[in-house]
Amino acid sequence: MRNSQGKYTAASGISVAYGYKSKSELLRGWLVYKLISYDVIVNSLPKLIRWSSNIFGQNLFEKLMRTTLYGQFVAGTKTDEVKQIVDKFKQYNVKVILDYSMESDISTSITASNNVHKSSFNTELDESNTFKIYHPDERIFNTNMFNYIKNSNTSRELCGQSSFIAMKITALVRPLVLQKLNQFLESRITDHNLFDTIDSLLTTKNDFTHSLTPNELGEISNLLLRINRIIQTVKKNEGRIFIDAEQSYFQTAINKIVIHLQRLYNRNNLLVYNTYQCYKKNTLNILRDDLKKSKEDGFYIGYKLVRGAYMDQERRHAVETGVEDPIHSNFNATTECYKQALVETLNFTESNFVRVLVASHNEDTVRFALEQMEKRGIKPADELMSFATLFGMCDYITFTLAKSGFQVYKLTPYGPLSSLLPYLTRRAQENRGIFAKAYKDRLLHYQALKDRL
Ligand SMILES: Cc1cc2nc3c(=O)[nH]c(=O)nc-3n(C[C@H](O)[C@H](O)[C@H](O)COP(=O)(O)OP(=O)(O)OC[C@H]3O[C@@H](n4cnc5c(N)ncnc54)[C@H](O)[C@@H]3O)c2cc1C
């Protein structure tokens, strides 16, 4: 991206960016980017995946995926495979955010049973807590919790102290229950103590609690127990955790949970990081409010800034439910919001503690961030600001920044193919805008391969 004279050059990026890849990996990269440049393929991806798994059988299907999408965008299934990537990236000063991918949405079904609920959430919870099961799906969420705990241990083992993992709240509770919690929290003006607020939801009969069954209230309390156990593990491992931002019908609840966790755990250092989606109209106000809270209540605040990954779905949902579209009307408005969020973050750092991760594949956004750093005298190695892209995408940004001494990360998913198929489809479909521009990644893979032959 920038050469030693500080000038932007694409050419310097090719050798730097793809030096870590073998010839066959370069060929696979070129092939994948070629395939996803066809809209018809991206649109039919779920069907294609289903058909090929039926036609080829599991073994051949896995081989096919490994030589294409899975191989390009996922680090692997086993710790050994992930270790190889982590070690390779280390040589280039690129750090890894380990992401054991799991997620769900409101299409998940509901069936309720009739257990009674009891709760209290005001303290950090100890490891011996066990869960009462309120819905059959809760077993999956417990498994997901243990996967996140394992992910934190793996991250500590492979990446060391202060390493990051990523987590999605929708992997830990039924989405319909999270959506109801979201509605409840949106109806509250203050959230000074989130768990007190939730306790009042769980113990006081009001109009809202009538819309939740006793079991759903139990599921909410289990969600908080699961989150707490994961964070306790991250704390024990001296690691850090990013909590992803998701669809707007969950996001008020997610944001309030994260702010509560930051207030609880980010007292002397940064453990819990948030995510702000700049494609949403209300993001700047929420960010300003959260910065103010961190200053007033004396907790450290850290987050990634993203554009947002659920635009098509958000717009469809707004039409279907007759609410205002929560997304900025055009791409430029989103970009302006991103820049403003970054500028206000950096203004805030002049007197307060904050860490920000520029999570974007957009070269203009990265360039804007670099200019801000230069203007404000922030050194590349300063942890105040760092950069991240997704595994398999835009290595020409990440590796070039790393070579110039910036703090850079790759968000690196791993896990069994079956659990990553939704991620791969989402990667292709929801990032359609990126894949339209993916010709650059494709050409650079081709160029790097040609240079090696
Ligand atoms: C490390 C990392 C972590 C991430 N974590 C999250 C997360 O927690 N939650 C989350 O939602 N996403 C997350 N994302 C994905 C991110 O939100 C974007 O979907 C993705 O990075 C594309 O944006 P960009 O800035 O990289 O690239 P760009 O090429 O600049 O973005 C292109 C995208 O912007 C979209 N767009 C945004 N706003 C508009 C608008 N108003 N009108 C038209 N198009 C618009 C386009 O559809 C297109 O998909 C993460 C990304 C990275 C790299």
The ligand as an SDF file (V2000), in Angstrom:
LIG
                    3D

 53 58  0  0  0  0  0  0  0  0999 V2000
  -12.2770   -7.9750   10.7470 C   0  0  0  0  0  0  0  0  0  0  0  0
  -13.6900   -7.7830   10.3210 C   0  0  0  0  0  0  0  0  0  0  0  0
  -14.7020   -7.9600   11.2570 C   0  0  0  0  0  0  0  0  0  0  0  0
  -16.0430   -7.7750   10.8790 C   0  0  0  0  0  0  0  0  0  0  0  0
  -17.0130   -7.8910   11.8320 N   0  0  0  0  0  0  0  0  0  0  0  0
  -18.3020   -7.5710   11.5090 C   0  0  0  0  0  0  0  0  0  0  0  0
  -19.3320   -7.5380   12.4780 C   0  0  0  0  0  0  0  0  0  0  0  0
  -19.1140   -7.8120   13.6500 O   0  0  0  0  0  0  0  0  0  0  0  0
  -20.5820   -7.2130   12.0830 N   0  0  0  0  0  0  0  0  0  0  0  0
  -20.8900   -6.8760   10.7800 C   0  0  0  0  0  0  0  0  0  0  0  0
  -22.0480   -6.5420   10.4820 O   0  0  0  0  0  0  0  0  0  0  0  0
  -19.9310   -6.9200    9.8330 N   0  0  0  0  0  0  0  0  0  0  0  0
  -18.6630   -7.2400   10.1550 C   0  0  0  0  0  0  0  0  0  0  0  0
  -17.7030   -7.2570    9.1820 N   0  0  0  0  0  0  0  0  0  0  0  0
  -18.0800   -7.1370    7.7530 C   0  0  0  0  0  0  0  0  0  0  0  0
  -18.2080   -5.6870    7.3610 C   0  0  0  0  0  0  0  0  0  0  0  0
  -19.3000   -5.0990    8.0200 O   0  0  0  0  0  0  0  0  0  0  0  0
  -18.4460   -5.4970    5.8630 C   0  0  0  0  0  0  0  0  0  0  0  0
  -19.5150   -6.2870    5.4320 O   0  0  0  0  0  0  0  0  0  0  0  0
  -17.3010   -5.8420    4.9910 C   0  0  0  0  0  0  0  0  0  0  0  0
  -16.0740   -5.6470    5.6140 O   0  0  0  0  0  0  0  0  0  0  0  0
  -17.4160   -4.9370    3.7230 C   0  0  0  0  0  0  0  0  0  0  0  0
  -17.1330   -3.6070    3.9910 O   0  0  0  0  0  0  0  0  0  0  0  0
  -15.6830   -3.0030    3.6590 P   0  0  0  0  0  0  0  0  0  0  0  0
  -15.5360   -1.6940    4.3410 O   0  0  0  0  0  0  0  0  0  0  0  0
  -14.6880   -4.0200    3.9850 O   0  0  0  0  0  0  0  0  0  0  0  0
  -15.6290   -2.9330    2.0740 O   0  0  0  0  0  0  0  0  0  0  0  0
  -16.3570   -2.0020    0.9950 P   0  0  0  0  0  0  0  0  0  0  0  0
  -15.9880   -2.5860   -0.2740 O   0  0  0  0  0  0  0  0  0  0  0  0
  -16.1030   -0.5670    1.1600 O   0  0  0  0  0  0  0  0  0  0  0  0
  -17.8740   -2.2320    1.3300 O   0  0  0  0  0  0  0  0  0  0  0  0
  -18.7180   -2.6400    0.3850 C   0  0  0  0  0  0  0  0  0  0  0  0
  -20.0010   -2.9550    1.0790 C   0  0  0  0  0  0  0  0  0  0  0  0
  -20.6060   -1.8020    1.6000 O   0  0  0  0  0  0  0  0  0  0  0  0
  -21.9930   -2.0510    1.4780 C   0  0  0  0  0  0  0  0  0  0  0  0
  -22.7310   -0.8510    1.9100 N   0  0  0  0  0  0  0  0  0  0  0  0
  -22.6710   -0.3590    3.1650 C   0  0  0  0  0  0  0  0  0  0  0  0
  -23.5320    0.6340    3.3340 N   0  0  0  0  0  0  0  0  0  0  0  0
  -24.1550    0.8100    2.1540 C   0  0  0  0  0  0  0  0  0  0  0  0
  -25.1940    1.6920    1.7520 C   0  0  0  0  0  0  0  0  0  0  0  0
  -25.7300    2.5730    2.5720 N   0  0  0  0  0  0  0  0  0  0  0  0
  -25.6140    1.6100    0.4710 N   0  0  0  0  0  0  0  0  0  0  0  0
  -25.0480    0.7190   -0.3630 C   0  0  0  0  0  0  0  0  0  0  0  0
  -24.0820   -0.1420   -0.0040 N   0  0  0  0  0  0  0  0  0  0  0  0
  -23.6230   -0.1180    1.2460 C   0  0  0  0  0  0  0  0  0  0  0  0
  -22.1140   -2.6370    0.1230 C   0  0  0  0  0  0  0  0  0  0  0  0
  -23.2570   -3.4010   -0.0280 O   0  0  0  0  0  0  0  0  0  0  0  0
  -20.9350   -3.5720    0.0900 C   0  0  0  0  0  0  0  0  0  0  0  0
  -21.2540   -4.8660    0.5630 O   0  0  0  0  0  0  0  0  0  0  0  0
  -16.3520   -7.4240    9.5430 C   0  0  0  0  0  0  0  0  0  0  0  0
  -15.3290   -7.2510    8.6180 C   0  0  0  0  0  0  0  0  0  0  0  0
  -14.0160   -7.4170    8.9860 C   0  0  0  0  0  0  0  0  0  0  0  0
  -12.9560   -7.1940    7.9780 C   0  0  0  0  0  0  0  0  0  0  0  0
  1  2  1  0
  2  3  1  0
  2 52  2  0
  3  4  2  0
  4  5  1  0
  4 50  1  0
  5  6  2  0
  6  7  1  0
  6 13  1  0
  7  8  2  0
  7  9  1  0
  9 10  1  0
 10 11  2  0
 10 12  1  0
 12 13  2  0
 13 14  1  0
 14 15  1  0
 14 50  1  0
 15 16  1  0
 16 17  1  0
 16 18  1  0
 18 19  1  0
 18 20  1  0
 20 21  1  0
 20 22  1  0
 22 23  1  0
 23 24  1  0
 24 25  2  0
 24 26  1  0
 24 27  1  0
 27 28  1  0
 28 29  2  0
 28 30  1  0
 28 31  1  0
 31 32  1  0
 32 33  1  0
 33 34  1  0
 33 48  1  0
 34 35  1  0
 35 36  1  0
 35 46  1  0
 36 37  1  0
 36 45  1  0
 37 38  2  0
 38 39  1  0
 39 40  1  0
 39 45  2  0
 40 41  1  0
 40 42  2  0
 42 43  1  0
 43 44  2  0
 44 45  1  0
 46 47  1  0
 46 48  1  0
 48 49  1  0
 50 51  2  0
 51 52  1  0
 52 53  1  0
M  END
$$$$
